């Protein structure tokens, strides 16, 4: 588990698998684009340059909350990721 103010990318993918079944993630140059149904979160950070170890990248909690709100899965995300509570 990551520190209090961050969530690892692996934790985010696990949460999305549970809370947004059928979502799509598309890697861009400096971020991920996540879609779920007709909702889009276009700018999930891919991590600091030079520190992109798959799944270990840490993303700020505020960004994860914003993504969950945009995708309409905030309540499920809060149940899945204690950092969001």
N, C-alpha and C positions, 0 to 999 in steps of 0.2 A: 504494500500500500504506500502511496505517496505521502508527502508532507501535507499538513492541514490546508494550505492555500492552493494546492495544485492537485491535479488528477492525471494519472499516466494515460497515454494514448491507448494502451492495452485495456485499461479499465473503461475508457470511453467506448471502445469497440464492443466490449462485453456488454456494457449498458445498452448500447444501440441494438445489439442482437436481441436482447431481452425486451426492450421497451419500444423498439421500432422495427419489428420484423419486416423484412423485405426492403429495408433502406438500401441506398446505394452510396458508395464513397468513391470519389474520383480524385486521385492525387494530382495536384497542380505543382508548379515550380516551388512555391513557398507556403502552400496551404492545402487543405483538403476541402473538397466541395461535397457536402452531405445532403442527400435528398431523401425524403420520405413522403410518399404519395405526391401531392401537389405542392408540398412545402420544401423550401430550399434554405440551407445555411451554407453560404458560399465561401466562408473564410475561417475554417477551423485551422489554427496554426499547425504547421508540421514540425515545429521545434526550432531551437537555436541552430544557427549554421554550424556545422561541424559536430553537432551533438545528436544526430538523428539515428539513434540506435532503435531498431524496430520495437515498438511497444513501450520503450522506457522513457520516451519524451514526456515531459511534464507540461501540462496546460493549466493556466490559471482557472480557478473555480468560477470566476465571473464569466469567462468566455463559455465554459461548459453550460452554465445556467442559461445564458443567452441563447445558445444553440438549442437546448431542451425546450425553452419557451417558443422559439421560432418553429420548431418541429412539432409542437403540441404534445410533448411527452414529459413535461416538468415533474408532475407528481410521481410518475413511475421512476424517473431519474433520481428523485430525492430518496425513494425507497431503496434503490439499487446502489447509489453512491452516497455514503454517509457524509462526505465532505460538502455536499450540496445543501444539507439541512441547516 
